[in-house]
């Protein structure tokens, strides 16, 4: 059986991979099992922001793996402290709690917000509420899917945990109207990724922060996708000078090599946790800490946030310069862009499959949108090559009949 047949035979059917088998990666390029090279314009949903197999990160992983692997948090390690300190220094947070996946970081934030509501704000037991946004994507645990507004993410997984309320994204009036004395936190993505790369109007996050402060509600920013340079700043919150009460990071924090995430917060929020309240066997293990620290140092020393700002401006200019009626809207900030296609005339999933044939790899997402989120190390000439191929495919698609629109399986 082929590799794909084995995966189909023995794997769960929770993904529908594109018809390409990747066997090697280097920088912004990937190679399939036939030796064909592609340019990676998705960056593993922002997890490969440093490019594939970055030498510095590989060396950090290998050196630590040769010295010490997992010991659990039952003991101190000489790797975790420096990692947490660096993360707090860069983000302006007081303390950090390491986990593995982005969803785990969000779950940690939810637990912290609820306990803060009871221990600090004085909300009555079991009455705390957390507000999130319609179109959100914070992960796939059963708690998180319970406050998703995507029907497929919820279908067949109820009953769900109570205590969550949804408001329209980028609507500060709706946020303020939803707040009650029992509201613990507002959980928000500064830029909604899976929803179709939705960038809110300027001033939205700053006004949301003001409303939260006025009502003694925590502002928790989910920057698992948008953080660590993706939008042209270390954090997307920085575009509006906002320092949240809590922050989740993941994806790029592991350098594309292994899952590393964390919840960061100011002391008043983090100090609600006592020994035994929360934990993770692998969270903050020495290898993860070594790679995470190397990733943060690499981000700063290679000025990748600044590169993303410059190259991202070029990417968006190129995308907005494509004159084709199939394109309904181009949205984005930094190296985080989405091209929404007219669903009556083109299927984003079909366009993505055609891009494979011309050597470009990416993935569609909601609102019939094609995402462009390449490694932050990408050059303007590499962007040009990829967008030239995209323009060619879009032009060729004009003469083809649109395929039925289906939601992305990302």
Buried (B, 14 or more C-beta within 10 A) or exposed (E): EEEBEEBEEEEEEEEEEBEBEBEEBEBBBBBBEEEEEBBBBBBBBBBBBBBBBBEBBBEBBEEBEEEBEEEEBEEEBEBBEBBBEBBBEBBBBBBBBBBBBBBBBBBBBBBBBBBBBBEBBEBEEEBBBBBBBBBBBBBBBEBBBBBBBBEEBBEEEEEBEEBBBBBEBBBBEBBBEBBEEBBBBBBBBBBBBBBBBBBBEEEBBBBBBBBBEEBBBBBBBBBBBBBBBBBBBBBBBBBBEBBBBBBBBBBBBBBBBBBBBBBBBBEEBBBBBEEEEBBBEBBBBBBBBBBBBBBBBBBBEBEBBEBBBBBBBBBBEBBBEBEBEBBBBBBBBBBBBBBBBBBEBBBBBBBBBBBBEBBBBBBBBBBBBBBBBBBBBBEBEBBEBBBBBBBBBBEEBEEEEBEEBEBBBB
